[in-house]
């Protein structure tokens, strides 16, 4: 499972590390616990959902290599 992000004004998805995702969450929602928010996002992505947090969208790549 690989995590990808895309800001709403961007056209392409970017591969994102856990550390980068935590930084994005902290920037978009500084009042929240970034670790807990990332855990929730990953749980929802496992269900096939795309998550939008502020201006950033999160997705995972399935094992076939396509965006889930």
N, C-alpha and C positions, 0 to 999 in steps of 0.2 A: 504494500500500500504506500503510495506516494502522495503527499499533500501538495496541492497547487492553489495559488491565490491569483486574484485579478481584481484590481480596483475598477470601479464602475466606468471610469473614463478610459480604460485600457481595452485593447482588442484581443490580446493574447494572455494565456495563462502562464504563470511562472512557477517553477518548482520551488517549494518552500521548505526550509528546515524547521524543526520544532522551535529553535531559538528565534528564528525570524518570525514565526507565527506568534510567539509570545510577545515580541516587540510590537507587532501589528496590533494585537489585541490591546496591549497597554496604551498605544497611541489612540486607537479608536474609542476605547472605553476605559479611561484611566481609573474610574471609580470601582471597577470590578476586580475580582481575583483572577488574574490572567491564567494561572494553572487550571483552575476549576472551569473557566470558560473554554479553554482549549480542550479539556477532557470532554465537556458537553458537545462541543463542535465535532470532535472525532467520533463520538457515539452516534450523532445524527448523520454524519457522513457515511458511517457503516451501513445505515439504513437506506442509502441511496439518495439522500437529500443534499441539496446545495444550501449553504448557509451564508447569509449576508450579515455582516457586522459593520455598522457604519457605512463606509464607502468601499469596503473590501468583501469580496466573495471568496468562499472556501469550497474546494472540491477535492475528491481523491481520484486517483487513476486506478481502474480495475486491473485485475491480473492480465487481461487481454491487451492492455496498453491503451485503452480508450478512456476518455473522461467519463466518470460515473455520473 
